[in-house]
Amino acid sequence: MNLPENEIENFIATSIMPLEGWINPDAAHVICLALNHQYSLGDFGGILEFGVWKGKLLSLLCKFRADGESVTGVDAFVGLTEAQAIHRTQEIRRNIESVCGSSEFVDIFRGRSTGYYQSPKIVMRKVISIDGGNDFLSRVGDLEYSSRFLTKYGIIIMNGVFNRFNPDSSQALFHFLASESGRDFCVVADCNNKTILCRREAHSSYYDFFQLRISRRDLPLFVRTAEKLDSFGTHYSPRIEGIPIIPFA
Ligand SMILES: C[S@@+](CC[C@H](N)C(=O)[O-])C[C@H]1O[C@@H](n2cnc3c(N)ncnc32)[C@H](O)[C@@H]1O
């Protein structure tokens, strides 16, 4: 599914923001646009989120699901008792139903992402949100897993990459981009608490799409798009005032 661009703001304000959870409205807007663009490219695949909490972002992602696409939410339900975890699962389903009318297409896997990696079922995903364990190893593990099962025009949405209180996330991103499995990937956009990655072959398509909207001022001014830099080891060089910032180089 896609959503007409002039309906996105209202959709976020009325359907997503009332839900409890962590997604900045501008970042949500950028994600909706990316998913619209992906739809126009004819990409097809499942939706996966590591770290669902009450399903705020997952509900948004489900809105862009097409018939036949599966949805999986993985959560360790950290700190919850068995009874609380069952209640949380019901809450996630209710939230998704409030946005999409149904949640029957959603599977909730209770456990750490590392447990989910062992799942024998192979599903290619058009979108993977990484918002579970935010320590270095969890993030690198989630990125490596995602790199194996992402469709051609698939996107990876990483939470909190440029959060100065948790440098593990940015360190994990740069580690991944410099690794063998990350070589095929690059960052294409960054807005508030979400950073979007895609395959290098898909980069110019997303980049041009975002640049056009930034030039028309259809996007918040603090959305950054990242140019693909072939000569730079990590393929991504964020800049402030034209000066490259190379964390953990
Ligand atoms: C910040 S919340 C996710 C927010 C959610 N994406 C939203 O839209 O509101 C982080 C979630 O990750 C879960 N979590 C923490 N470590 C995890 C791990 N290693 N594997 C899977 N889930 C994990 C927690 O139980 C928590 O529900």
PDBQT file of the ligand as one rigid body, heavy atoms in Angstrom, charges set to zero:
ROOT
HETATM    1  C1  LIG A 301      12.707   1.535  22.689  1.00  0.00    +0.000 C 
HETATM    2  S1  LIG A 301      11.684   0.159  22.811  1.00  0.00    +0.000 S 
HETATM    3  C2  LIG A 301      11.061  -0.013  21.166  1.00  0.00    +0.000 C 
HETATM    4  C3  LIG A 301      10.146   1.106  20.750  1.00  0.00    +0.000 C 
HETATM    5  C4  LIG A 301       9.206   0.742  19.614  1.00  0.00    +0.000 C 
HETATM    6  N1  LIG A 301       9.902   0.413  18.408  1.00  0.00    +0.000 N 
HETATM    7  C5  LIG A 301       8.192   1.838  19.368  1.00  0.00    +0.000 C 
HETATM    8  O1  LIG A 301       7.843   2.058  18.188  1.00  0.00    +0.000 OA
HETATM    9  O2  LIG A 301       7.727   2.472  20.319  1.00  0.00    +0.000 OA
HETATM   10  C6  LIG A 301      12.822  -1.186  22.930  1.00  0.00    +0.000 C 
HETATM   11  C7  LIG A 301      12.171  -2.565  22.998  1.00  0.00    +0.000 C 
HETATM   12  O3  LIG A 301      13.201  -3.527  22.710  1.00  0.00    +0.000 OA
HETATM   13  C8  LIG A 301      13.038  -4.656  23.522  1.00  0.00    +0.000 C 
HETATM   14  N2  LIG A 301      14.378  -5.312  23.592  1.00  0.00    +0.000 N 
HETATM   15  C9  LIG A 301      15.448  -4.958  24.338  1.00  0.00    +0.000 A 
HETATM   16  N3  LIG A 301      16.500  -5.775  24.079  1.00  0.00    +0.000 NA
HETATM   17  C10 LIG A 301      16.082  -6.631  23.112  1.00  0.00    +0.000 A 
HETATM   18  C11 LIG A 301      16.705  -7.697  22.389  1.00  0.00    +0.000 A 
HETATM   19  N4  LIG A 301      17.986  -8.034  22.599  1.00  0.00    +0.000 N 
HETATM   20  N5  LIG A 301      15.975  -8.365  21.472  1.00  0.00    +0.000 NA
HETATM   21  C12 LIG A 301      14.681  -8.022  21.241  1.00  0.00    +0.000 A 
HETATM   22  N6  LIG A 301      14.041  -7.031  21.889  1.00  0.00    +0.000 NA
HETATM   23  C13 LIG A 301      14.724  -6.338  22.802  1.00  0.00    +0.000 A 
HETATM   24  C14 LIG A 301      12.487  -4.115  24.833  1.00  0.00    +0.000 C 
HETATM   25  O4  LIG A 301      11.747  -5.136  25.520  1.00  0.00    +0.000 OA
HETATM   26  C15 LIG A 301      11.614  -2.952  24.352  1.00  0.00    +0.000 C 
HETATM   27  O5  LIG A 301      10.265  -3.358  24.207  1.00  0.00    +0.000 OA
ENDROOT
TORSDOF 0
